Amino acid sequence: MGLARTLMRTIVWLHGDSLSPADPALVANPGAPAIFVFDEGFLARVGLSFKRLFFLYECALEAIEGRDGEIHRGDVVAEVWAFAVARGATAVHVTASVAPGFRSRLDALRARMPVVVHEPQPLVAWRGAAPRRFSAFWRTAEPEALRPTGAGPAELRDEGGDG
């Protein structure tokens, strides 16, 4: 995939379920420009609070920090497409989502150019039937979900100091 990948100029489309510097699509494409779009239609329907909007904005800023990236507001497909065209991209990379509108946006973008979907790491490896209540899920998932998975952010590590 080496030569084919170098010939393919990509962008990364971030969405509400992928706003992290550790997003699989971002990690797989460290030099690629990235875009997050506040979906105008969604915003009109749900009426998010200013605090929630600001939180999403801060998460988007953190995700695109250190790379060519932009935050837009409008129609998601139109904005991602325009961003791709402006950068001469031949493919879009995105992390999968279970959000209701994700599939239709994905299909609309795929009608215009190749889209590579990256799978996120699951929070837990679920076994069994879907639980009817969150508490039933959490009793089974909690030990795995709260298990340490790495060193964590540098600012939260105790480096042998006085703490």
C-alpha positions as CSV (number, residue, x, y, z in Angstrom):
1,M,0.0,0.0,0.0
2,G,3.1,2.3,0.3
3,L,3.2,3.8,-3.2
4,A,-0.6,3.9,-3.6
5,R,-1.0,5.6,-0.3
6,T,1.6,8.3,-1.1
7,L,-0.2,9.0,-4.4
8,M,-3.5,9.4,-2.6
9,R,-3.9,12.8,-0.9
10,T,-6.3,12.4,2.0
11,I,-8.2,14.5,4.5
12,V,-9.7,13.4,7.8
13,W,-13.3,14.1,8.5
14,L,-14.0,14.4,12.3
15,H,-17.4,14.1,13.8
16,G,-19.0,14.2,17.2
17,D,-17.9,10.7,18.0
18,S,-14.3,11.1,17.0
19,L,-13.1,14.4,18.6
20,S,-9.9,13.2,20.0
21,P,-6.2,13.4,19.1
22,A,-6.2,9.6,19.4
23,D,-9.0,9.2,16.8
24,P,-8.2,6.2,14.6
25,A,-8.6,8.1,11.3
26,L,-6.3,10.9,12.6
27,V,-3.7,8.5,13.9
28,A,-3.6,6.6,10.6
29,N,-3.1,9.8,8.7
30,P,-0.7,12.0,10.8
31,G,0.0,14.5,8.1
32,A,-3.5,14.8,6.6
33,P,-5.6,17.9,7.0
34,A,-8.7,17.5,9.2
35,I,-12.1,19.1,9.3
36,F,-14.9,19.1,11.9
37,V,-18.3,20.5,10.9
38,F,-20.9,21.7,13.3
39,D,-24.0,20.3,11.5
40,E,-26.4,23.2,11.0
41,G,-29.5,20.9,10.7
42,F,-28.6,19.0,13.8
43,L,-27.9,22.2,15.8
44,A,-31.3,23.6,14.7
45,R,-33.1,20.4,15.8
46,V,-31.5,19.7,19.2
47,G,-30.7,23.1,20.6
48,L,-27.4,22.3,22.4
49,S,-26.4,24.5,25.3
50,F,-23.6,27.0,24.9
51,K,-21.5,24.9,27.3
52,R,-22.0,21.8,25.2
53,L,-21.1,23.7,21.9
54,F,-18.1,25.1,23.6
55,F,-17.0,21.7,24.8
56,L,-17.3,20.3,21.3
57,Y,-15.3,23.2,19.9
58,E,-12.5,22.7,22.5
59,C,-12.4,19.0,21.6
60,A,-12.2,19.8,17.9
61,L,-9.4,22.2,18.5
62,E,-7.5,19.7,20.6
63,A,-8.0,17.0,17.9
64,I,-6.6,19.2,15.1
65,E,-3.8,20.8,17.1
66,G,-0.5,20.7,15.3
67,R,-1.9,19.9,11.9
68,D,-3.7,21.7,9.0
69,G,-7.3,21.6,10.3
70,E,-10.4,23.7,10.2
71,I,-13.7,23.9,12.1
72,H,-16.8,24.7,10.0
73,R,-20.5,25.1,10.4
74,G,-23.0,24.1,7.8
75,D,-24.0,21.0,5.8
76,V,-21.6,18.3,6.7
77,V,-21.3,16.7,3.3
78,A,-20.9,20.0,1.4
79,E,-18.3,21.3,3.9
80,V,-16.2,18.1,3.9
81,W,-16.4,17.9,0.1
82,A,-15.4,21.6,-0.3
83,F,-12.5,21.0,2.2
84,A,-11.3,18.0,0.2
85,V,-11.5,19.8,-3.1
86,A,-9.6,22.8,-1.7
87,R,-6.8,20.5,-0.6
88,G,-6.7,18.4,-3.7
89,A,-7.7,15.3,-1.8
90,T,-8.6,12.1,-3.5
91,A,-9.9,10.3,-0.4
92,V,-11.5,11.0,2.9
93,H,-10.7,9.0,6.1
94,V,-13.2,8.9,8.9
95,T,-13.8,6.9,12.1
96,A,-17.0,4.8,12.2
97,S,-20.0,6.1,14.2
98,V,-23.3,4.7,15.3
99,A,-24.9,8.1,15.0
100,P,-28.1,8.1,13.0
101,G,-26.9,10.4,10.3
102,F,-23.5,9.0,9.8
103,R,-24.4,6.3,7.2
104,S,-26.3,8.7,4.9
105,R,-23.4,11.2,5.1
106,L,-20.9,8.5,4.4
107,D,-22.9,7.3,1.4
108,A,-23.2,10.9,0.0
109,L,-19.4,11.4,0.3
110,R,-18.7,7.9,-1.2
111,A,-20.7,9.0,-4.3
112,R,-18.1,11.7,-4.8
113,M,-14.8,10.1,-3.8
114,P,-13.3,7.1,-1.9
115,V,-13.9,7.1,1.8
116,V,-11.9,4.9,4.2
117,V,-13.7,4.1,7.4
118,H,-11.6,3.3,10.5
119,E,-13.1,1.3,13.3
120,P,-12.7,2.7,16.8
121,Q,-11.4,0.5,19.6
122,P,-14.4,-0.8,21.6
123,L,-14.8,0.4,25.2
124,V,-15.3,-3.3,26.2
125,A,-15.6,-6.6,24.5
126,W,-19.3,-7.2,25.0
127,R,-20.5,-10.8,25.3
128,G,-24.1,-11.8,25.4
129,A,-27.5,-10.2,24.6
130,A,-27.9,-6.5,24.6
131,P,-28.9,-5.4,28.1
132,R,-32.2,-3.7,28.8
133,R,-30.8,-1.3,31.3
134,F,-27.5,0.5,31.6
135,S,-26.9,-0.8,35.2
136,A,-27.0,-4.4,33.8
137,F,-24.4,-3.5,31.2
138,W,-22.2,-1.6,33.6
139,R,-22.1,-4.4,36.1
140,T,-20.5,-6.6,33.4
141,A,-18.5,-3.9,31.7
142,E,-17.1,-1.9,34.6
143,P,-14.0,-4.0,35.4
144,E,-12.9,-4.0,31.8
145,A,-13.8,-0.4,31.1
146,L,-12.0,1.0,34.1
147,R,-8.9,-1.2,33.7
148,P,-5.8,1.0,33.0
149,T,-4.7,0.8,29.4
150,G,-1.5,2.8,29.4
151,A,0.4,5.6,31.0
152,G,-2.2,8.2,30.4
153,P,-1.7,11.9,29.7
154,A,1.6,13.3,30.9
155,E,-0.1,15.9,33.0
156,L,-1.8,13.2,35.1
157,R,1.2,11.0,35.7
158,D,3.1,11.0,38.9
159,E,6.7,11.1,37.8
160,G,8.1,10.1,41.2
161,G,7.8,13.6,42.7
162,D,6.3,14.5,46.0
163,G,2.7,13.2,45.2
